Amino acid sequence: MPGDRVMDFLAPQTDWLDIRYCAEDDDDTFYRELTDAEVIWHVLRPISGADLAKAPRLRLLHKLGAGVNTIDVDSATARGIAVANMPGANAASVAEGTVLLILAALRRLPQLDQATRAGAGWPTDPTLGETVRDVGGCTVGLIGYGNIAKRVERIVVAMGTPPSDVVHTSTRDDGHPGWRNLHDLLAISDIVSLHLPLTERTAGMLDRDALSRMKPGAVLVNTSRGPIVDEGALVDALRSGQLAAAGLDVFAEEPVRDGNPLLGLHNVVLTPHVTWYTADTMRRYLELAVDNCARLRDGRDLANLVNQVHG
């Protein structure tokens, strides 16, 4: 069940909106409720064509977030089910979460936290003074340049990074003085942060060759989608010291399973796909979700559709 804030926000809508809740891993409840569901508010659990075939009344599949890679949009469209998302609604939270991971990785927070808890006393590692960096002294490379990346840019500039030292790449040269092609961005950036949707083009974009082109001792942060990075190649780069550290909120397989070698690396900061998950983002999500349900009820055009359905 959601927390009190969510319940309080939704309480005024319960006279017309019958909301049922299901944990991401509770298939029994999911399939039981799916039969009568007219709307799904979707977070992480993948929604397949086989799932949609069991939802005869479904009219709207609304992603609480931007990326719809976990939804079979083609199957939904074929069944006349509208699919919508919430572009920009989580941008502030993910941008702050990105900077959190940048700082934690750059300042070697996990190792220092563990050493302090173990009673190690003052740090004796002489490499701290040689490898730990200020954000303001780094070149920051943003792969993707949408709402989240632009917010990250504003934050790191406010922290002292000269605007000329924040570079980005996108599908094509956008005319911005900070634009670089991917190879050049990887070669010059002390921090590389990913802000891309998962598509056929971006899957595996940071493969072994791309990671080898990164500046030695750089930090990689990924708060977009796990399969954009070759995890095996990343593990090797972190073990060899080619990369100093990584901050990861997303993974090739989610949730992360025991035995993933990333879990055993001391120079990786990990969070379970939650940089978006704040009370502020949840409020924005709920406002948009309730609004689209009201539009559906009233026969008005739905907002933020990612497909076109007829009838």
N, C-alpha and C positions, 0 to 999 in steps of 0.2 A: 504494500500500500504506500502511496505517496505521503509526504510529510504534511504537517499542519498548515503550512503556508499555501501549499497547492490546494488542499481541501477547502481552506477559507476562500481562496480566489474563485474556485469553481462553485461554491455553495449557491450563489445567486442564480446560477444557470440550471440548477437541477430540476426546475419545473418543466423544462423542455429538452434537456440534454441528459440522457441516461449513460453515464460513463462507467465502464467496467475496467478493472485493472489486471494486468498480467505481468509477472516477472519475465525477463528476457529468456530464461531457461526453463520456463514452465509450459511445456508443450501441451500438457493435458488441458490446462485452463485456456490456453490460446485456441486450440481447436474446438473446444466446447463453445467458446464465445464467438468464434469466427462465423458460425452458421447464421447467426442473426445480425452480425455487425453490418452497419451501413457506412461507418467511417472507422478507419484505423489511424491512430496517432502513433507513428512509427519512430523508434529510436535506433536500436542497433541490430535486433534480430533480423536476419535476412528474410525477405518475403519472396517466395518463389512462385512460378506459374502454378505448381501443384497446390500451393497454399491458396492461391486465388481461386482455383477451381472448386474449393470447399467453401467459398464465400459468395453464395448466390445473391445476396442482398447488398453487397458492397458497392458503394458509389464513389467514395473518396478515400484515397490512401495518402495521408498527409505526413511527410517527413518532418520530424522535429529537428531541423538542421538544414544544411544545404546539399550535401552529397547524397545522391540517390543510387549509388552503385550497389547498395544492398537490396534494391527493389527490382523485380523483373518488370521494367516499365513496358516493354513490348507486349508481354502477356496481359498486363493491366489494360493497355490501350485496346488490344483485341477484344477484351471483355467489356469494353465501354466504361472502365473504371478510371476516373480522373486521378492523376498523381500531382501533388503539389509539394513545394519545399518552402524554406524560410531563409532566403539568401540574406546574409548580413546580420541576422538576428543574434548569432553567437559570436560575431566578429570581435567585440570588445573582450569577451572572456577568453577566447582562444588566443588573441594577441597577447594578453597578459600572461596566459599560461605558457605561451612560447617563450616570452622573456624570462619567466620563472625557470624554465628548463635551460635556457641559455646561461643564466647566471649560475645555476646549480652545477652544470657541467663545466663551465669555464672556471669556477672557483673551487672545483673538486669537493663539493659539499658532502657527497656520500661518504668519502674516505675520512674527512675531518669529523663528521658526525659520529661515525663508528669508532674512530680513535678516541674521541672525547668520552663516549659512553664506556669504553673499555678502560678508562683511567690512564691513558697514555701520557697525560700531562702536556707540557708545551710541545708543539710540533718540532720534530728533529729532521724532517725531510728537507734537505737543502734545495730540492728542485721546486719547492713551492715558490720561492722567490724568483725562479727562472721561467716557470711555465704558467702560473696563475696570471690572468690578464684582467684589465679593466675593459668593459664593453667599449668605452670611449676611445680606447687605443686600438680597436680592431676594425678591420674591413668586414662589413656585414653583407653577405650575399643572399638575396631573397629569390628563390625559384618559384615563380608565380607572382603576380602583382595585382591581386584583387583586394577586397576590403580588409582582410586580415593582414596581409603583407604590408599594406600601406599604414595600418595602425602600428605594426611592429616597427616600421621605419620611423614613425613619429616618436615612439617611445625611446628607441636607441639614440636618436638624435637629441632628445631631451636629456639623455644620460651622458651626453658628451661626444658621441660619434659625429665627426664632421659630415654634413650632408653629402659631400663628395665621396665619402668612404662607405656610403650605403649604395650598393648596386643591385640590380635585379635583371632577371630574364623573363621573357614571356613568349607567347607563340610567335610573335614577330617584333621587329624593331619598332617600338612605339614612339620614337623621336625624343624620348626623355633622356637627358644627359647621363642618367645613371644606368641606362640599358647596356647589357653586355650579352654576348652569346654565351651559351652554357659552358663551353670549354674555358673561355676566358674568366667567367665568373668563378668557376671551381678553382682555377689556378691562383687567383688573387685573394680569395676570401678567407679570413681567419675563422669566421662563423658562417655556416651555410644553413639556411632555414627553408623548409619545404612548405609550400602553400598552393597545392595543386589538387584538382579532382582526380580520381582514379578513372582513367579511360584506357582504351587500347593503346593509345599513343604514349601515355605516361607510365603504364605498368612496366616496371623494371628500368625506368629511366636512369636511376643511379645504380648501374650495374658495376661489375668489378673494374671495368675500364674507366668508368666515370669516377669512381671512388679513388682510383690510383692517380687521377689527374688533380685531386684536391691538394691544396697546400699542405705540406707536411706539418703535423701538429695541429691541424684545424679541428673544429668542433662541428658536428652535424646534429641538427635538431629537426625532428619530424613530428608535426602535429596535424598532418593532412591525412594520408592513407598509407598503411604499412607496405603494401605490395609495390609502391613506387620505388622502394629500395630493395636491392638484393641482400637479404638478411645474412646469408652465408658469407658473402663478400664483405659485408660490414663487420661481422664478427672477426674476420681475418685482419681487416684494417685496424681494428681496435686492439687486437692482440699484438700485432706487429709494431704498434706505435705510429703507423702512418697517420692515423687519426688520434688525437689526444683524448677525445671523449665524445660521447653522444648523449643527447636528451631525447627520449622517445615516448610519445604518448600513444602511438599506433604501431601495429605489428602485422606481419604477413598473415598470421592466424590469430583470431581473437575469440574469446579471451586467451591470453598467453598460457601455454601448457607447461607443466613441469618438464624440465629437460631442455627447454629452449636455452641454447648457450649464452644468449644475452643476459640471462638471469644470473650467471656466474661471473660476469665481468665487473671489476671494481670501478671501471671508468665509464659506466653507463648509468644515467639517471632514468628511471622508468616510472610512468604513471599509466593507469589502465583506461586509456581513451576517455579522459575526463576533463581535459582543459576547457571544454565548453560548459562544464557542469557547475554552474553557480546559480544562486537564487535569482540573480538579475536576469540571466539568460532564460531560466525557466519561466519567469514572469513574461518575458517577451514571447517565448514559444506559446504559452497558454493563451495570451491575448490574440495571437495570430490564428491559433487552432480553433478557438471559440468563434472568432470572426468568420472563418471559412465554413464552419458548421452552420452558422446563422445564414450565410449566403446560400448554402445548399438548401436549407429549410425554406428560404424565401424565394428560391428560384432565380437568384442573382448570379452574375458571373463570379466564378471562383478566382481567388488571388493566387499569384505565383505558380501557375500551372506549368508543368514541364512536358506535358503531352497534350494531344488534342483528341477529344472523344466526341462522338456524335450521338444525338438522341437524348 
